[in-house]
Amino acid sequence: MHKENYDIKAYAKSKGVYLWQVAEQYGLHESNFSRLMRHPLSPSDREKIIRIIDRCYEESLEEI
């Protein structure tokens, strides 16, 4: 079983952010984003994805 980027996936889940939302903001189709997440990410890609998760989380709070 692959555990690549498990921490990022767990972080998104803890914030209540779906990976399809992250993929959309990242500029990829959900299936392509899923493939991207199967392999180690560069530090800059990791930071970008974490920022996207935080932004999606903040946007969800504003909707309440």
C-alpha positions as CSV (number, residue, x, y, z in Angstrom):
1,M,0.0,0.0,0.0
2,H,1.3,3.4,-0.9
3,K,1.6,6.0,1.8
4,E,3.0,8.8,-0.3
5,N,1.7,12.2,0.8
6,Y,-0.4,10.6,3.5
7,D,0.2,13.6,5.7
8,I,-1.2,16.0,3.1
9,K,-4.3,13.8,2.6
10,A,-4.8,13.5,6.4
11,Y,-4.4,17.3,6.7
12,A,-7.0,17.9,4.1
13,K,-9.4,15.5,5.8
14,S,-8.8,17.1,9.2
15,K,-9.8,20.5,7.7
16,G,-12.9,19.0,6.0
17,V,-11.5,19.7,2.5
18,Y,-12.0,17.2,-0.3
19,L,-9.2,16.4,-2.6
20,W,-11.3,17.2,-5.6
21,Q,-11.5,20.8,-4.3
22,V,-7.7,20.9,-3.9
23,A,-7.3,19.5,-7.4
24,E,-9.6,22.1,-8.9
25,Q,-7.6,24.9,-7.2
26,Y,-4.3,23.3,-8.2
27,G,-5.5,23.3,-11.9
28,L,-5.8,19.6,-12.4
29,H,-8.6,17.2,-13.0
30,E,-9.3,15.1,-9.9
31,S,-7.9,11.9,-11.5
32,N,-4.7,13.6,-12.6
33,F,-4.3,15.1,-9.1
34,S,-4.8,11.6,-7.6
35,R,-2.0,10.3,-9.8
36,L,0.2,13.2,-8.8
37,M,-0.3,12.4,-5.1
38,R,0.9,8.8,-5.6
39,H,4.5,10.0,-5.9
40,P,6.8,12.1,-3.7
41,L,6.2,15.8,-4.2
42,S,8.8,18.5,-4.4
43,P,8.9,20.8,-1.4
44,S,7.4,23.7,-3.4
45,D,4.5,21.5,-4.6
46,R,3.8,20.3,-1.0
47,E,3.7,24.0,0.2
48,K,1.4,25.0,-2.6
49,I,-1.0,22.1,-1.9
50,I,-1.0,23.0,1.8
51,R,-1.7,26.6,1.0
52,I,-4.6,25.5,-1.2
53,I,-6.0,23.3,1.6
54,D,-5.8,26.2,4.0
55,R,-7.5,28.6,1.5
56,C,-10.4,26.0,0.9
57,Y,-10.8,25.7,4.6
58,E,-11.0,29.4,5.1
59,E,-13.5,29.8,2.3
60,S,-15.7,27.1,3.9
61,L,-15.7,29.0,7.2
62,E,-16.8,32.2,5.4
63,E,-19.8,30.3,4.0
64,I,-21.1,29.6,7.4
